């Protein structure tokens, strides 16, 4: 099973550098925990749109393409506050992918 991680990263640039760093760390910790179980994970914080000054749309194009190659989406804390995560969840549901919400202690 290939899992796509989804959740808030910058909330459209509204978060402080410290908050973005915390969110990226959360993605990494969850990714590493899942990989330690031998499962494949797609972490959007590890993807790149390939341009010097990517827009939100550039990021979403890369992220949605990656989601299409997954079997499951795992929604991280705060996903419901993220425009991108809401779109990713809706697409995953519409495609019939497994949708799970991460319930562990916030990292």
C-alpha positions as CSV (number, residue, x, y, z in Angstrom):
1,X,0.0,0.0,0.0
2,X,1.3,3.4,-1.0
3,X,0.2,6.2,1.4
4,X,0.0,9.9,0.5
5,X,0.4,12.3,3.5
6,X,-1.9,15.4,3.5
7,X,-2.2,18.3,5.9
8,X,-1.4,21.9,6.5
9,X,2.1,23.2,5.5
10,X,1.9,27.0,5.2
11,X,-1.8,27.6,4.9
12,X,-1.3,29.7,1.8
13,X,1.6,31.5,3.3
14,X,-0.3,32.7,6.4
15,X,1.8,30.7,8.9
16,X,5.1,31.9,10.5
17,X,8.4,30.2,9.6
18,X,8.3,28.4,13.0
19,X,4.8,27.0,12.3
20,X,5.8,25.9,8.8
21,X,8.9,24.2,10.2
22,X,6.7,22.4,12.8
23,X,4.3,21.2,10.1
24,X,7.2,19.9,7.9
25,X,8.6,18.1,10.9
26,X,5.2,16.5,11.5
27,X,5.2,15.2,7.9
28,X,8.7,13.8,8.3
29,X,8.0,12.1,11.7
30,X,4.8,10.4,10.3
31,X,6.6,9.4,7.0
32,X,9.5,7.8,8.9
33,X,7.1,5.9,11.2
34,X,5.2,4.5,8.3
35,X,8.4,3.7,6.3
36,X,9.7,1.9,9.4
37,X,6.8,-0.6,9.0
38,X,8.0,-1.2,5.4
39,X,5.3,0.8,3.7
40,X,5.8,3.3,0.9
41,X,4.9,6.9,1.6
42,X,4.6,10.0,-0.5
43,X,5.4,13.1,1.5
44,X,4.5,16.3,-0.4
45,X,7.1,18.2,1.6
46,X,9.7,16.1,-0.3
47,X,8.3,16.9,-3.8
48,X,9.3,19.8,-5.9
49,X,7.4,21.7,-8.7
50,X,10.8,22.4,-10.3
51,X,10.5,26.1,-10.6
52,X,12.4,28.8,-8.8
53,X,9.4,30.6,-7.4
54,X,6.5,28.1,-7.4
55,X,3.0,29.2,-6.9
56,X,0.4,27.4,-4.8
57,X,-1.0,26.0,-8.1
58,X,2.4,24.7,-9.1
59,X,2.6,22.8,-5.8
60,X,-0.9,21.4,-6.2
61,X,-0.2,20.1,-9.7
62,X,2.8,18.1,-8.4
63,X,0.9,17.0,-5.2
64,X,-2.3,15.8,-7.0
65,X,-0.2,13.9,-9.6
66,X,1.6,12.1,-6.7
67,X,-1.7,11.4,-5.0
68,X,-3.0,9.6,-8.1
69,X,-0.3,7.0,-7.7
70,X,-1.3,6.2,-4.1
71,X,-3.8,3.7,-2.5
72,X,-4.5,5.7,0.6
73,X,-4.4,9.3,1.9
74,X,-3.5,9.9,5.5
75,X,-4.8,13.2,6.8
76,X,-2.5,14.9,9.4
77,X,-3.7,17.1,12.2
78,X,-5.1,20.4,10.9
79,X,-5.9,19.0,7.5
80,X,-9.4,20.6,7.6
81,X,-7.8,24.1,7.8
82,X,-5.8,23.5,4.6
83,X,-7.3,24.4,1.2
84,X,-5.0,21.9,-0.5
85,X,-5.6,19.1,1.9
86,X,-9.4,19.6,1.5
87,X,-9.0,19.2,-2.3
88,X,-6.7,16.2,-1.9
89,X,-9.2,14.5,0.5
90,X,-12.1,15.1,-1.8
91,X,-10.2,13.8,-4.8
92,X,-9.2,10.7,-2.8
93,X,-12.8,10.1,-1.8
94,X,-14.1,10.5,-5.3
95,X,-11.5,8.1,-6.6
96,X,-12.3,5.5,-4.0
97,X,-9.0,5.6,-2.2
98,X,-8.8,4.6,1.4
99,X,-9.0,7.8,3.6
100,X,-7.7,7.7,7.1
101,X,-7.1,10.4,9.7
102,X,-3.9,10.4,11.8
103,X,-4.9,10.3,15.4
104,X,-1.5,10.1,17.2
105,X,-0.2,12.8,19.6
106,X,0.7,16.0,17.7
107,X,4.3,16.2,16.8
